[in-house]
Amino acid sequence: MARLVNTGRKPLAESLGLLLPGELACECEMWALVTKLSRLPYHERAAGLDPFRAKPPASSPMPAGNTGASQNAT
């Protein structure tokens, strides 16, 4: 069972727009934040995932209507 989980970590992280960190402790922290956000989707804890977020390619245009502002901005 562990092998199946291990092969799915990278594709799952990529599908969430995240990069796998090089250290296991950091990866554990990232997955803990992801699971918490699945229970509290619009929580300020979302900023905790910023260090793990993939950077969009420089040539990638922003989707129409997206100003780049956070949906959680107050």
Sequence and secondary structure as in RCSB ss.txt:
>XXXX:A:sequence
MARLVNTGRKPLAESLGLLLPGELACECEMWALVTKLSRLPYHERAAGLDPFRAKPPASSPMPAGNTGASQNAT
>XXXX:A:secstr
 HHHHHHHHHHHHHHTTB   SSHHHHHHHHHHHHHHHHSTT GGGGGGGGGB    TT    TT  S  TT  
